[in-house]
Amino acid sequence: PLVKRYAAKDSIAIFYGSGHMVDLEKRLATELSYQPKGDVWVTAFSVNPRASGLSEAEVGMVNSLIHWQMKLMK
């Protein structure tokens, strides 16, 4: 399975799309005593330009948007 099953007594936190919360990991550790045990990365989206019928210009626009978003997160 993609996600390990935990017993009812265990506590886990799952965050999706929280890249804009730069202090989240530190606060979970200091305020709630959470300790990281591992990461599972799942593809949020992908595009096959040929199968989707995107033009070269549209692919360029998507690439530019993704690069811009990634730069903002630094």
OpenMM code with the backbone's topology and positions (N, CA, C; nanometers):
from openmm import Vec3, app, unit

residues = "PRO LEU VAL LYS ARG TYR ALA ALA LYS ASP SER ILE ALA ILE PHE TYR GLY SER GLY HIS MET VAL ASP LEU GLU LYS ARG LEU ALA THR GLU LEU SER TYR GLN PRO LYS GLY ASP VAL TRP VAL THR ALA PHE SER VAL ASN PRO ARG ALA SER GLY LEU SER GLU ALA GLU VAL GLY MET VAL ASN SER LEU ILE HIS TRP GLN MET LYS LEU MET LYS".split()
positions = [
    Vec3(0.0825, -0.1199, 0.0000),
    Vec3(0.0000, 0.0000, 0.0000),
    Vec3(0.0864, 0.1256, 0.0000),
    Vec3(0.0313, 0.2316, -0.0535),
    Vec3(0.1031, 0.3590, -0.0626),
    Vec3(0.1283, 0.4184, 0.0746),
    Vec3(0.0310, 0.4088, 0.1630),
    Vec3(0.0425, 0.4651, 0.2967),
    Vec3(0.0367, 0.3529, 0.3986),
    Vec3(0.1338, 0.3518, 0.4898),
    Vec3(0.1384, 0.2497, 0.5942),
    Vec3(0.0204, 0.2670, 0.6899),
    Vec3(-0.0381, 0.1574, 0.7330),
    Vec3(-0.1478, 0.1602, 0.8300),
    Vec3(-0.0896, 0.1679, 0.9705),
    Vec3(-0.1500, 0.2479, 1.0557),
    Vec3(-0.1038, 0.2672, 1.1918),
    Vec3(-0.2102, 0.2190, 1.2895),
    Vec3(-0.1656, 0.1747, 1.4066),
    Vec3(-0.2586, 0.1351, 1.5115),
    Vec3(-0.3327, 0.2588, 1.5612),
    Vec3(-0.4493, 0.2390, 1.6211),
    Vec3(-0.5320, 0.3508, 1.6678),
    Vec3(-0.4583, 0.4403, 1.7669),
    Vec3(-0.3652, 0.3845, 1.8435),
    Vec3(-0.2938, 0.4638, 1.9442),
    Vec3(-0.1895, 0.5579, 1.8831),
    Vec3(-0.1512, 0.5340, 1.7599),
    Vec3(-0.0512, 0.6184, 1.6947),
    Vec3(-0.1144, 0.7461, 1.6404),
    Vec3(-0.0344, 0.8493, 1.6309),
    Vec3(-0.0809, 0.9772, 1.5790),
    Vec3(0.0016, 1.0124, 1.4566),
    Vec3(-0.0647, 1.0478, 1.3496),
    Vec3(0.0075, 1.0866, 1.2291),
    Vec3(-0.0503, 1.2169, 1.1759),
    Vec3(0.0286, 1.2851, 1.0979),
    Vec3(-0.0168, 1.4069, 1.0309),
    Vec3(0.0208, 1.3965, 0.8844),
    Vec3(-0.0708, 1.4329, 0.7979),
    Vec3(-0.0463, 1.4313, 0.6544),
    Vec3(-0.0759, 1.5698, 0.6003),
    Vec3(0.0196, 1.6255, 0.5298),
    Vec3(0.0030, 1.7591, 0.4736),
    Vec3(0.0223, 1.7525, 0.3238),
    Vec3(-0.0677, 1.8154, 0.2538),
    Vec3(-0.0634, 1.8195, 0.1087),
    Vec3(-0.0718, 1.9659, 0.0658),
    Vec3(0.0265, 2.0097, -0.0099),
    Vec3(0.0230, 2.1479, -0.0568),
    Vec3(0.0536, 2.2502, 0.0505),
    Vec3(0.1389, 2.2155, 0.1463),
    Vec3(0.1679, 2.3076, 0.2565),
    Vec3(0.3024, 2.3780, 0.2396),
    Vec3(0.3538, 2.3833, 0.1178),
    Vec3(0.4827, 2.4462, 0.0921),
    Vec3(0.4881, 2.5929, 0.1302),
    Vec3(0.3733, 2.6571, 0.1384),
    Vec3(0.3698, 2.7993, 0.1741),
    Vec3(0.3764, 2.8214, 0.3252),
    Vec3(0.3755, 2.7148, 0.4039),
    Vec3(0.3823, 2.7254, 0.5504),
    Vec3(0.5248, 2.6918, 0.5952),
    Vec3(0.6136, 2.7897, 0.5843),
    Vec3(0.7556, 2.7645, 0.6050),
    Vec3(0.7909, 2.7186, 0.7467),
    Vec3(0.7111, 2.7542, 0.8455),
    Vec3(0.7436, 2.7175, 0.9834),
    Vec3(0.6648, 2.5960, 1.0336),
    Vec3(0.5908, 2.5308, 0.9473),
    Vec3(0.5026, 2.4228, 0.9896),
    Vec3(0.5773, 2.3078, 1.0575),
    Vec3(0.6836, 2.2605, 0.9962),
    Vec3(0.7582, 2.1481, 1.0548),
    Vec3(0.8139, 2.1846, 1.1923),
    Vec3(0.8708, 2.3036, 1.2052),
    Vec3(0.9273, 2.3466, 1.3329),
    Vec3(0.8184, 2.3557, 1.4406),
    Vec3(0.7035, 2.4102, 1.4062),
    Vec3(0.5940, 2.4241, 1.5035),
    Vec3(0.5376, 2.2886, 1.5445),
    Vec3(0.5258, 2.1963, 1.4505),
    Vec3(0.4771, 2.0627, 1.4864),
    Vec3(0.5719, 1.9954, 1.5855),
    Vec3(0.7013, 2.0145, 1.5654),
    Vec3(0.7994, 1.9537, 1.6548),
    Vec3(0.8013, 2.0219, 1.7913),
    Vec3(0.7989, 2.1551, 1.7936),
    Vec3(0.8123, 2.2256, 1.9215),
    Vec3(0.6820, 2.2340, 1.9995),
    Vec3(0.5704, 2.2559, 1.9310),
    Vec3(0.4434, 2.2755, 2.0008),
    Vec3(0.3662, 2.1458, 2.0265),
    Vec3(0.3833, 2.0474, 1.9370),
    Vec3(0.3062, 1.9241, 1.9512),
    Vec3(0.3934, 1.8003, 1.9731),
    Vec3(0.5239, 1.8199, 1.9782),
    Vec3(0.6211, 1.7113, 1.9984),
    Vec3(0.6143, 1.6043, 1.8906),
    Vec3(0.5747, 1.6414, 1.7688),
    Vec3(0.5771, 1.5471, 1.6569),
    Vec3(0.7212, 1.5285, 1.6117),
    Vec3(0.7521, 1.4094, 1.5694),
    Vec3(0.8833, 1.3788, 1.5151),
    Vec3(0.8650, 1.3177, 1.3764),
    Vec3(0.9391, 1.3656, 1.2770),
    Vec3(0.9250, 1.3087, 1.1425),
    Vec3(0.9736, 1.1638, 1.1399),
    Vec3(0.8971, 1.0796, 1.0752),
    Vec3(0.9331, 0.9381, 1.0615),
    Vec3(0.9542, 0.8989, 0.9165),
    Vec3(0.9124, 0.9838, 0.8232),
    Vec3(0.9329, 0.9524, 0.6821),
    Vec3(0.8497, 1.0416, 0.5932),
    Vec3(0.8796, 1.0364, 0.4678),
    Vec3(0.8084, 1.1149, 0.3679),
    Vec3(0.7567, 1.0227, 0.2591),
    Vec3(0.6403, 1.0542, 0.2085),
    Vec3(0.5865, 0.9889, 0.0901),
    Vec3(0.5473, 1.0999, -0.0056),
    Vec3(0.6097, 1.1021, -0.1211),
    Vec3(0.5787, 1.2042, -0.2208),
    Vec3(0.4921, 1.1412, -0.3285),
    Vec3(0.3822, 1.2062, -0.3583),
    Vec3(0.2883, 1.1594, -0.4589),
    Vec3(0.2758, 1.2680, -0.5659),
    Vec3(0.2794, 1.2292, -0.6912),
    Vec3(0.2667, 1.3246, -0.8004),
    Vec3(0.1308, 1.3928, -0.7944),
    Vec3(0.1314, 1.5240, -0.7893),
    Vec3(0.0060, 1.5989, -0.7833),
    Vec3(-0.0617, 1.6018, -0.9194),
    Vec3(0.0155, 1.6206, -1.0226),
    Vec3(-0.0394, 1.6160, -1.1577),
    Vec3(0.0734, 1.5932, -1.2557),
    Vec3(0.0398, 1.5420, -1.3704),
    Vec3(0.1357, 1.5280, -1.4793),
    Vec3(0.0594, 1.5454, -1.6101),
    Vec3(0.1330, 1.5790, -1.7134),
    Vec3(0.0694, 1.6046, -1.8421),
    Vec3(0.1494, 1.5345, -1.9515),
    Vec3(0.0796, 1.4631, -2.0347),
    Vec3(0.1391, 1.4083, -2.1562),
    Vec3(0.0915, 1.4987, -2.2693),
    Vec3(0.1777, 1.5888, -2.3178),
    Vec3(0.1342, 1.6875, -2.4172),
    Vec3(0.0727, 1.6257, -2.5426),
    Vec3(0.1283, 1.5162, -2.5898),
    Vec3(0.0743, 1.4538, -2.7114),
    Vec3(-0.0658, 1.3988, -2.6871),
    Vec3(-0.0818, 1.3267, -2.5757),
    Vec3(-0.2116, 1.2645, -2.5462),
    Vec3(-0.3182, 1.3699, -2.5163),
    Vec3(-0.2767, 1.4836, -2.4591),
    Vec3(-0.3740, 1.5861, -2.4222),
    Vec3(-0.4006, 1.6860, -2.5339),
    Vec3(-0.3193, 1.6813, -2.6377),
    Vec3(-0.3397, 1.7721, -2.7502),
    Vec3(-0.2878, 1.9126, -2.7267),
    Vec3(-0.1974, 1.9311, -2.6313),
    Vec3(-0.1418, 2.0640, -2.6046),
    Vec3(-0.0456, 2.1051, -2.7154),
    Vec3(-0.0507, 2.2312, -2.7501),
    Vec3(0.0432, 2.2841, -2.8485),
    Vec3(0.1768, 2.3115, -2.7799),
    Vec3(0.2793, 2.3368, -2.8618),
    Vec3(0.4113, 2.3702, -2.8069),
    Vec3(0.4039, 2.4975, -2.7224),
    Vec3(0.3246, 2.5936, -2.7659),
    Vec3(0.3085, 2.7189, -2.6907),
    Vec3(0.2413, 2.6937, -2.5561),
    Vec3(0.1407, 2.6064, -2.5535),
    Vec3(0.0720, 2.5756, -2.4281),
    Vec3(0.1638, 2.5021, -2.3310),
    Vec3(0.2458, 2.4112, -2.3821),
    Vec3(0.3432, 2.3415, -2.2970),
    Vec3(0.4415, 2.4426, -2.2387),
    Vec3(0.4862, 2.5374, -2.3198),
    Vec3(0.5763, 2.6421, -2.2715),
    Vec3(0.5121, 2.7259, -2.1624),
    Vec3(0.3840, 2.7564, -2.1792),
    Vec3(0.3127, 2.8356, -2.0792),
    Vec3(0.3033, 2.7590, -1.9463),
    Vec3(0.2717, 2.6304, -1.9520),
    Vec3(0.2639, 2.5490, -1.8299),
    Vec3(0.4008, 2.5420, -1.7629),
    Vec3(0.5051, 2.5203, -1.8418),
    Vec3(0.6411, 2.5159, -1.7850),
    Vec3(0.6765, 2.6473, -1.7170),
    Vec3(0.6455, 2.7581, -1.7801),
    Vec3(0.6744, 2.8894, -1.7213),
    Vec3(0.5992, 2.9085, -1.5898),
    Vec3(0.4731, 2.8689, -1.5867),
    Vec3(0.3929, 2.8816, -1.4658),
    Vec3(0.4519, 2.7986, -1.3515),
    Vec3(0.4909, 2.6760, -1.3796),
    Vec3(0.5483, 2.5895, -1.2765),
    Vec3(0.6801, 2.6466, -1.2250),
    Vec3(0.7661, 2.6902, -1.3158),
    Vec3(0.8941, 2.7486, -1.2738),
    Vec3(0.8719, 2.8743, -1.1896),
    Vec3(0.7764, 2.9567, -1.2266),
    Vec3(0.7448, 3.0775, -1.1505),
    Vec3(0.6980, 3.0412, -1.0104),
    Vec3(0.6085, 2.9426, -0.9991),
    Vec3(0.5594, 2.9001, -0.8679),
    Vec3(0.6722, 2.8449, -0.7813),
    Vec3(0.7599, 2.7662, -0.8397),
    Vec3(0.8724, 2.7095, -0.7637),
    Vec3(0.9657, 2.8192, -0.7143),
    Vec3(0.9890, 2.9202, -0.7970),
    Vec3(1.0766, 3.0314, -0.7571),
    Vec3(1.0167, 3.1082, -0.6390),
    Vec3(0.8834, 3.1220, -0.6368),
    Vec3(0.8172, 3.1921, -0.5267),
    Vec3(0.8327, 3.1199, -0.3938),
    Vec3(0.8505, 2.9901, -0.3974),
    Vec3(0.8601, 2.9109, -0.2738),
    Vec3(0.9982, 2.9192, -0.2100),
    Vec3(1.0965, 2.9716, -0.2788),
    Vec3(1.2320, 2.9787, -0.2230),
    Vec3(1.2441, 3.0863, -0.1194),
] * unit.nanometer
topology = app.Topology()
chain = topology.addChain("A")
for resn in residues:
    res = topology.addResidue(resn, chain)
    for name in ("N", "CA", "C"):
        topology.addAtom(name, app.Element.getBySymbol(name[0]), res)
